[in-house]
Amino acid sequence: MTQQIYSGYGSLGKLSEILNDCSPNKILLVTGKRSYSSSGAEKLIGNLLSQYIYDRFSEFENNLKLDDLKHGIEIYLSGKFDFIIGIGGGSVIDMAKAISLLVNQENSPEEIIKGTVKISTRQVPTIIIPTTAGSGSESTKFSVVYIDKRKYSLAHDSLTPDYVILDPTFTLEVSPYITACTAFDVLSQGIESFWSTQSTDESRKLSKEAIELAFLNIIQVVNNPDKISREKMLLASNLAGQAINTAFTTAAHAVSYPFTSYFNIPHGHAVALTLPYFLEFNYNANEENLQDQRGVEFVKDRINELIELFGQNSIDGAFEYMKELIHNICLETNLTNLGIQEKDFDLIITNGFNPQRMKNNPVKITKKDIREILDKLI
């Protein structure tokens, strides 16, 4: 089915209508350990679910790990559930989606996640309710899963949830730091999907809308949040998620994952470390380093569009603008201050050089290029 999205303050009211139409026998409610309460969801969702049989699953770590996912699958199967509601941030959403797809598969989760066997279509109806404005995972066909600290993308067209409720109410109490991390993830997804070799006219339209909304609201939503900026960032997050569903992410996302898995830097913060430098790299597209088959002029036109979106008239201005933006939302970019030393570079480069994401980047990036970026961040 085509995903149905309900948005705006009060859109949670659609949950009763959806459940009435679907008539689930037993619901698995996948939530964060603390965000379920702190976001206000526990009170509101609890009231709406009072007439249904449900159990809550929240005993798993951030940045979805294979063992936690297997535990979730076991709970679903042993509890004889037939419906999933996921309410939380990116890791919660990825968990809910991954369970919904994997409970009906014949092969092991690890084989499926690593892409060694085929996947059959998801059978479990799923509703997703984000409590952060960041990942956009509620509208993608991917779930991020870590196996032995290595990041994998579980991917299937049917992984995109059936229903999404974008009620900004649940984002109102998110801390400034997490707001900054998630908001920059929105911006990076918008930018990377815009310059991706896989982009289309339609996906770039979504990317551009996400970027414009993010730029207009990111400072406000981090430093002086109000109901309007919270709502706009949640919408931007969803648009960016729709864009990467087609265009995927690129080099900055690839390099971000070892920062998260080995040094516990939240994903959006990790992407912020390198994105300005990849903007510079991509501006310098030429016939020798080009990866986008649409040509150098096409790539330069896209980067110049981004520079204009930044309100700048040069690549140097765009680079400095992005660096200043990161500073203004208080994301640390000095690796030493984040507990990372030069001796860690090999670990980051080895685990951050994802060939597929690097192929999505319009300009060829080498391991030497990544090391030069890391040198600038010490």
N, C-alpha and C positions, 0 to 999 in steps of 0.2 A: 504494500500500500504506500501511497505518497505520504510523507511525513506531515503531520498536522502540528502547527505551531500556534500557541496562544501566548500573547504577550501583554505586558502592562500591569500596573498595580491592580490587584484584585483578580488577576487571571487564574489564580489558584482555584477559584470557584469552579473552573471547568473540570477539575479533578472528579468531582461527584458525578458530573454528566458522563465523563469518559468511562468511569467504573460502572455506572449504571448500564451503559451500552455494552460493555465487555463482559459483565457478570462473572468476575473471577471467583473461583472456589477458595483459593488460599494465596495470599500475596506475600512475596518476600520483599521487605523494605530494606534497601541497601543505603546506608547513611555513613557519615563521618562519626567519629567517636564523640567529638565535642561540638562540631558545627551544627549538628541536628538540633541541639538545644539552644546554642548561642545565636543561631540565625532566626529563632522563633518558629522553626518548622515543627518541632516536637508538639507544641501546643496546637498549632493550626492543622497539621496533618493528622495528628491523633484524633482530633474531633471529627474530621472528615472520614476517617477509616473506622470509626467506632462500630459501624454496622457490618464490617467485614472481618474475616479471620486472617490475621497476618502475624508474622514474626519479623524482628529486626536483626539485620546482620551488619555489624560495625567493627568487628575485631580484625582489623587489617591495617597495615602501615600505609603511609603516603607512598606515591610512586609504586604502582601495582607490581607486586612480586608473584612469581609463579606459585610458590607454596601457599600464599594467601588466596590466590585464585582457585587452586585446587580445593582448598578448604571451603570456599564459597560454593563451588560446584557440588561438593559432598552435602552441604547443608541443604541446598535446593533439592537435590535428588532424594535425600532421606526424609525431608519434610513434605514431600509430595506437593510442592507448590506448582502453580500454573500461571503466575503473573509476577512481573517485577516492576517495582517503582524505585528509581534511584534518585536520591536527593542529596546534593553535596557539591564539592568542587571537582576538579578534573579527575583525581584518582578514584573518587567514589563513582563518578559517571563511567569511567573506564571499567571498573569492577562490575557494575550493573550490566553494562553492555556485553562484556566478555562472558559473564555467566549465562546471559540470555542466549548467546550463540553456541556456547560449548556444551551445554547440558544435553543436547540432542545429537552429539557427534559420536561416531563409532571409534575414532582414533583418539589418541591421548592428547591432552592440551598442549604438551610440549611439542609434539610432532606438528600439530596444526599451527601453533604460533611461529615455529621456525620455518613453516612453509614447505614441509616435506610431503604433505598429504593434502588431498582436496577437502574442501569444507562444504557441507550441505547447508541449505537455507535455514536461517533462524526460525524457530517455531514458537518462541515464547513472546507474548505481547509485552511491550515495555513502555513505561512512561519515565521521562527524565525531567527533573526540576533542578536547575543549577542554583547554587547558593553563592557562587563567585562569578564575576564577569571576567572570564579569562580564557579557558581552554577551547570553547566552542565545540567541545566533544559531543555535546548533545545532538549535533547535526552532522556528524561525520561517520564514515564507514570504517573508522580505525579505533582500536584501543591500544594504548601503550602498556606493554608488559616487560618487566625486567627479569632476565634469567641470568644468574651469576653476575650481577651488576651490568650486564649488557642489555641495551634497549632494543626491543623488537616491536614491530607494529603488526598486531593482529588485524587483518583486513578482510572484509567481505562486504559486498553491496548490501546484504540484508542486515548488517550490523547497525545500520542507521536506525535509531529508535522510532517507534510508531508515533509517539506523541511527545511534544516538548511544551513545558509551561515555563515561560520567562517572566516570573513575577519578581520585580526588583525589591520587593519587601524583604526578601531573604538575604539581600546583599547589604542592607543598611548598616549592619553592625560589624562588618569586616574591618579588621585592623588596617591602619595606613600602610604598613609594610606589605601585607598580603595583597592589599588593593593595588599597590604599586607593581608588585610582581605579576599579578594577573592582568593588569591593564597593559603592561609592556608586552606581555605575551600576545594580547590582542593586536597591538601595533605591529609586532614582528611577524605574526601570521599574515596580516594584511599586506605588509611590505614584501615579504618573501614570496607569497602567492602571486603578487603582482608582477614580479620579475622572473618567476619560475619559467623554465623551458616548457612546462606542461600547461601554462596558462592559456585561457581562451578569452574571446571577447566577453563572454558571459561571466567567467570567473573574475576577470579584471574589474568588471563593473562592481561585483560584490566586494572585491578587495578595496577598491577606491572608496566605496561607501564606508567600509569599516575604518579605513585610515582616516578619512575626514572626521568621522564621529570621534575616533580616539584622540586625534590631535585637539579637537575642540573641547574635550572633556577631561583629559588625563590629569592635568595639573589640579583642576578643581576636585576631581573625584578622590585624589590622594590627599591633598592638603586642606581642603575645605568642602567635604562632600555634602551634597544635598540630594533631594529625591530625583531631581531632573538628571544630574550627572550620573547617578547610579543607574537610572533607567537607560540612558544613552550608551553607557559602557556595556551594559548587558546586551543591548541590541547590536553594538559593534562586535562583541564577542561572537555572537551567533552568525553574523554576516561573514566574519573572518573564518569561522568554522566551515561555513558553506563553501567559501572560496578554496580552502585547502583540500576540501573533499574532491575537487577537480584538479587543482594545480599542485597540491602537495607543498611541503616546506623545502628549504634548501640548506645552504652551508651553515648558516648561523644556528639553526636548530640542530643540525648534526653535531656540531662542536659542543653544544650546550649539555648534551646528555651525560658525559663523564663528569662535568662540574656538579651535576645533581647526584649521580649515583656514587661517586667517590668522595665528594666534599660537601654533600648535603646542602648545596645552594639551590633554592627553589627554582623551578624551571624558568619562569619569566625573568627572574634576575639573571640566571645563567645565559639566556639569550641576549640580554642587554649588554653583556660583556663584549661581544664581538660584532654585533650587528652594524654599528657605524663603520667598521673597517671593511666589512663585506660590501657595504654601499660603495665605498671607494674602489674596491676591486672591480665591481661590476660596471662602474662608470668607465673604467679603462678597458672595455671590450675592444678587441681587435681580431683580425683574421686568424692570428696564430693561437689565441687563447679561447676563441669562441666555442661555446657548446650548443647554443640555440640555433637550430637550423633555419630560423627565420631571418638571420643575418645581423651584421653589426649595426646597421642603421636602425633596425627594429629594436634591438636591445638598448641602444643609446636613446632612442625616443622614449622608451619606457622609463629609463633612469631619469631623463629630463622631466618627464611627467611627475615622477616622485619628488624631484627637487622643487618643482612648482608647487606641489601639494604641501611641501614643508614651508612654503612661503619664502623660498630662497631663489637666487638667480645664479648660483654656482655650486659645484660639488663641494668646494671648501666650506661654503656657507651652510650647506645641508649637513655636512659632517659635524661642524661645530654646533649647529642647532640640535642635532640628535644627542650629542654629548652633553650639552647644557640641559636638555630635557631630562636625561637620565639623572643628572646631578640634582635637578629641581624636584624630582620625586624620591630623592634620597636613596638611590641604589648605589652601593659601593662598587667601584670598578677597578680598584687596585688589588691585584691578586694576592699580594703579600698580606694586606689587611684582611683578606678572606681566608688566610691560612694556606695559601698555595705558593709553592716555591718553584724555582727553575728546575729542580730535580724531578718535579711532578709533570713536566711538559710531555715527556715521552708517553706517560700513561694517558694523558688527555688526548694527544694526537692519535695514538693507536686506537683508542676507543671512540674517538670522535670523528674518525674518517669513514663515515658511512657511504659506500660507493653510490647507492641509489640517490640519496639526498644530494650528494655532490654532483651527480649528473643532472639534477634538476636546476642547479645553479647556472645562470647564463654564461658565466666565465669559468674556465677550468681552474680549480683550486688544488694546489699541491700541499703535501705535508710541510714543505719548507715555508709556504705562505702562512700556514697556520702557526708555525713556530715564530715567524716574524711578528704576527699579531700578538701572540702571547708575550713576546719580549717587550712589546710596547705597554703591556698591562702590568708589568712588575714595578 
